[in-house]
């Protein structure tokens, strides 16, 4: 069975959305930072253990301080949102709960997952403690640079999208 699902990467500028996108799609990483203007779209076909072939169409959107500023046309028809924040910049997750509430309210049938990125730049134990103390929700901590948890996260999301 073949399926196609739209996944949109969201979050502030500079949190690593494009790096996660490139790491998962092309297994590549670059230290050069280039701002995403508009949206970049690529697909990756994954064959799951169940035999289902899933085409993940991933939209890498430009970063915004406020989720409401993201173009609605980028969000329409989505099956999943991946909200990315930067573990080294608390300003990228201070309003996380409000942003997630906005997405849940306006897109109630879309899966929402939260990634803290740039794990290679922080102490994992300390950052988990800090996030817990500040009641910051997350599904996964990743490093696009080292590829830690990136593929595993997207494979788990792919399995969830096929249920």
PEJOPE-V776891 format. One record per pair of residues at least 24 apart in sequence whose ideal C-beta (glycine too) atoms are under 10 Angstrom apart, sorted by the first residue. I is the first residue (numbers start at 0). GAP is how many residues later the second one is. Records with the same first field share a line. If there is no record, write none. Layout:
# PEJOPE-V776891
I = GAP + GAP
This chain:
# PEJOPE-V776891
0 = 47 + 49 + 50 + 51 + 52 + 53 + 161
1 = 43 + 45 + 50 + 51 + 52 + 53
2 = 45 + 49 + 50 + 51 + 52 + 53 + 76 + 155 + 158 + 159
3 = 39 + 41 + 49 + 50 + 51 + 52 + 53 + 75 + 157
4 = 38 + 49 + 50 + 51 + 52 + 53 + 73 + 74 + 75 + 106 + 152 + 153 + 155 + 156 + 157
5 = 35 + 37 + 49 + 50 + 51 + 52 + 53 + 68 + 69 + 70 + 71 + 72 + 73 + 74 + 75 + 104 + 155
6 = 36 + 37 + 49 + 50 + 51 + 52 + 53 + 71 + 72 + 73 + 74 + 75 + 103 + 104 + 106 + 147 + 150 + 151 + 154
7 = 31 + 33 + 49 + 50 + 51 + 52 + 53 + 62 + 66 + 67 + 68 + 69 + 70 + 71 + 72 + 73 + 74 + 75 + 95 + 99 + 102
8 = 27 + 30 + 31 + 49 + 50 + 51 + 52 + 54 + 65 + 71 + 72 + 73 + 74 + 75 + 106
9 = 49 + 50 + 51 + 52 + 53 + 54 + 57 + 60 + 64 + 65 + 68 + 71 + 72 + 73 + 74 + 75 + 89 + 90 + 93 + 102 + 104
10 = 50 + 52 + 53 + 56 + 59 + 70 + 71 + 72 + 73 + 74 + 75 + 81 + 82 + 85 + 88 + 103 + 104 + 106
11 = 51 + 52 + 53 + 54 + 55 + 71 + 72 + 73 + 74 + 77 + 79 + 80 + 81 + 83 + 87
12 = 49 + 50 + 51 + 52 + 73 + 79
13 = 49 + 72 + 74 + 75 + 78 + 104
14 = 48 + 68 + 69 + 70 + 71 + 72 + 73 + 74 + 77 + 78 + 100 + 101 + 102 + 103 + 129
15 = 47 + 68 + 69 + 70 + 71 + 72 + 76 + 99 + 100 + 101 + 102 + 126 + 127 + 128 + 129
16 = 41 + 42 + 43 + 44 + 45 + 46 + 65 + 66 + 67 + 69 + 98 + 100 + 127
17 = 42 + 43 + 44 + 45 + 66 + 126
18 = 41 + 65 + 98 + 99 + 123 + 124 + 125 + 126 + 131
19 = 38 + 40 + 62 + 64 + 95 + 97 + 122 + 123 + 124 + 127 + 130 + 133 + 134
20 = 37 + 38 + 39 + 40 + 61 + 63 + 123 + 129
21 = 38 + 122
22 = 94 + 119 + 120 + 121 + 122 + 123 + 124 + 125 + 127 + 128 + 131
23 = 32 + 34 + 118 + 120 + 123 + 126 + 127 + 129 + 130 + 131
24 = 31 + 33 + 35 + 129
26 = 120 + 123 + 124
27 = 116
28 = 114 + 115 + 116 + 117 + 118 + 121
29 = 114 + 115
30 = 114
34 = 27 + 28
35 = 24 + 25 + 26 + 27
36 = 25
37 = 24 + 33 + 36
38 = 31 + 32 + 34 + 35
40 = 33
43 = 110 + 114
45 = 105 + 108 + 109 + 111 + 112 + 113 + 115 + 116
46 = 111
47 = 107 + 110 + 111 + 113 + 114
48 = 106 + 110
49 = 109 + 112 + 113
51 = 106 + 107 + 109 + 110
52 = 109
53 = 101 + 103 + 104 + 105 + 107 + 108
54 = 103
55 = 24 + 98 + 99 + 101 + 102 + 105
57 = 24 + 96
59 = 24
62 = 29
63 = 35
64 = 26 + 27 + 30 + 34
65 = 29 + 32 + 33 + 36
66 = 28 + 29 + 31 + 32 + 33 + 34 + 35 + 36 + 39
67 = 30 + 31 + 34 + 38
69 = 29 + 32 + 33
71 = 34
74 = 28 + 31 + 32 + 35
75 = 31
76 = 33
77 = 25 + 29 + 31 + 32 + 33 + 34
78 = 30 + 31 + 32 + 78 + 81 + 82
79 = 30 + 31 + 32 + 33 + 77 + 78 + 80 + 81
80 = 26 + 29 + 30 + 31 + 32 + 33
81 = 29 + 30 + 31 + 32 + 33 + 57 + 58 + 71 + 72 + 75
82 = 29 + 30 + 31 + 32 + 33 + 54 + 55 + 56
83 = 29 + 30 + 31 + 32 + 33 + 34 + 58 + 60
84 = 29 + 30 + 31 + 32 + 33 + 46 + 51 + 53
85 = 30 + 31 + 32 + 35 + 36
86 = 28 + 29 + 30 + 31 + 32 + 33 + 34 + 35 + 36 + 37 + 40 + 41 + 43 + 44 + 51 + 54 + 55 + 56
87 = 28 + 29 + 30 + 31 + 32 + 33 + 34 + 39
88 = 29
89 = 40 + 41 + 44 + 46
91 = 24 + 25 + 26
92 = 38 + 41 + 43 + 44 + 45
93 = 40 + 42
95 = 35 + 38 + 39 + 40 + 41 + 42
96 = 37 + 38 + 39 + 40
99 = 37
110 = 46 + 49 + 50 + 52
111 = 25 + 27
112 = 25 + 26 + 27 + 40 + 41 + 43 + 44 + 47
113 = 24 + 25 + 26
114 = 24 + 25 + 26 + 27 + 29 + 34 + 35 + 38 + 39 + 42
115 = 24 + 25 + 26 + 27 + 33
116 = 24 + 25 + 26 + 27 + 28 + 31 + 32 + 33
117 = 24 + 25 + 26 + 27 + 28
118 = 24 + 25 + 26 + 27 + 29 + 30
119 = 24 + 25 + 26 + 27 + 28
120 = 24
123 = 24
